[in-house]
Amino acid sequence: MSDCDILVIGAGVAGIAAARAAIAAGRSVRVLEARDRIGGRALTDTSLGLPFDLGATWLHDAEHNPLTDLARGLGIALADSDALRNEITFVGDRRITKAEDAAYDAAWGAFETTIRDRAAQPGPDIAAAEAAPQGGPWDATVAAWQGRVIAAWPLEAISLRDFAATLLSGANLLPEGGLGALVARLGEGLPVTLAAPVERLRWGGTEAVAEGAFGSLRARAVICTLPTTVLAAGALRLDPALPEIAQAAEDLPLGAAIKIALAAKGADRLGLPDHCSTDRQVGPGEDLIPITFWPQGRPLASAWIGGPLAVEAAREGPQAAESLLRAEIAARLGTRAPDAFRPGALVSGWVTDPWTRGAYSHARIGAAGARAVLAAPLAGGRLCFAGEACHPSLAGTVAGAWLSGGRAAEHAIAATA
Ligand SMILES: Cc1cc2nc3c(=O)[nH]c(=O)nc-3n(C[C@H](O)[C@H](O)[C@H](O)COP(=O)(O)OP(=O)(O)OC[C@H]3O[C@@H](n4cnc5c(N)ncnc54)[C@H](O)[C@@H]3O)c2cc1C
């Protein structure tokens, strides 16, 4: 006798979406989650006395994002981040001129057009960096944003085809109370067993058996939502082994990103308006640390360290990330500016977290097809992989994770009819 129709491994966004869909279809469901909380890479911290998302923050491509309507259905207000944003770019310690700003805008436009055009051409896949415009005064800054910051890894190591397929567009909305809190609400009441990492999955028979320190659990179908780096590290032993899944997971590594918040010490707002998004001009290969001061009017600075610098900082510990941020604030606003913040920073830990081991996925050069391999149902739908890495265009987002979980559930529901 099976313990349930459908077992979901992992209670992140994909797992929550899959479990909700399977329950709605009348299946008995169990969810096994390694951590002592649900939500995975969506987590809102409140230790500063206000919500701060340590992971997923924006509802990207909000018009096509299933969580937009779900948030509205729960009565959660959504702020338009782009409308709120006051942008300031620095060249050294001075503010950008109007002419430079126009050239910077043009470089953003040229980047997207060139990437899309080049990706549409036939021929072998290349690194996204090879297709990106180069040599202009703002090209390196746009490349740093698009690679190390937004994709969380340098464009030199990312597949052009996959990068173009997953370029985001549309509105970016901020749920009141945090995106992590929204995800936690969407997972409320699900049959989740926490602190139950699955170590082995025997899936070859008519029913699958998940095993770990929690014991064992039998199910007619399984949806596995582990991050690709966790899968690639062999943290879940698949029996029989699935070399094509292991390869797809290897080919879709997670980049690295650290989110940091510094809380204001007093009333000094450094002469900056609310929701003030700052960056600075960088040279080729140089790191860029975007800092938003007073996001949504809150008394803090929120920054992002992405790519190999995030790996390095994560290894060194939270003080290293805080030092980087304070140095960046000083470089933009003067050596006394960091004094406007209390000592100690809130620093995310995704890079070293054993249940994530990174930020979100990109495809290695030549491996754009790996997402479809990972997303393809196996054993007639009795074993499905899901998660952000499985979505062809919204990979790396909660929207992609949610839709991928729902799709995997459709296969598992059909397989357990
Ligand atoms: C710093 C950062 C910022 C981001 N910003 C945004 C953003 O603004 N907007 C956006 O849309 N997306 C953003 N993302 C990406 C977004 O968070 C992810 O795409 C999404 O949350 C992934 O959901 P998932 O269900 O695929 O994976 P996860 O959330 O990783 O869920 C997988 C679950 O599996 C569990 N697990 C792992 N191993 C085991 C095991 N052996 N047994 C059982 N359970 C296990 C994990 O604990 C986890 O809960 C960001 C991510 C990071 C890290």
The ligand as an ORCA input file, in Angstrom:
! r2SCAN-3c Opt
* xyz 0 1
  C      19.302     36.046     -3.824
  C      18.165     35.603     -4.723
  C      17.333     36.547     -5.284
  C      16.290     36.169     -6.121
  N      15.441     37.115     -6.616
  C      14.368     36.743     -7.330
  C      13.367     37.691     -7.679
  O      13.472     38.862     -7.347
  N      12.288     37.260     -8.385
  C      12.147     35.946     -8.754
  O      11.146     35.625     -9.400
  N      13.051     35.024     -8.395
  C      14.151     35.391     -7.693
  N      15.047     34.453     -7.276
  C      14.892     33.068     -7.742
  C      13.783     32.323     -6.995
  O      14.000     32.441     -5.616
  C      13.835     30.845     -7.406
  O      13.754     30.745     -8.819
  C      12.684     30.013     -6.820
  O      12.406     30.370     -5.495
  C      13.063     28.561     -6.938
  O      12.032     27.739     -6.455
  P      12.186     26.153     -6.570
  O      11.012     25.565     -5.968
  O      12.556     25.796     -7.967
  O      13.517     25.823     -5.717
  P      13.780     26.016     -4.148
  O      13.128     27.232     -3.659
  O      15.245     25.905     -3.978
  O      13.044     24.765     -3.490
  C      13.633     23.503     -3.395
  C      13.335     22.947     -2.018
  O      13.912     21.653     -1.919
  C      14.430     21.513     -0.606
  N      15.413     20.425     -0.618
  C      16.699     20.449     -1.033
  N      17.241     19.239     -0.919
  C      16.285     18.419     -0.412
  C      16.219     17.024     -0.093
  N      17.266     16.216     -0.272
  N      15.055     16.541      0.409
  C      13.965     17.323      0.580
  N      13.984     18.645      0.294
  C      15.117     19.173     -0.222
  C      15.009     22.876     -0.301
  O      15.175     23.056      1.099
  C      13.944     23.777     -0.893
  O      12.951     24.133      0.038
  C      16.089     34.794     -6.418
  C      16.915     33.834     -5.827
  C      17.951     34.225     -4.998
  C      18.808     33.162     -4.369
*
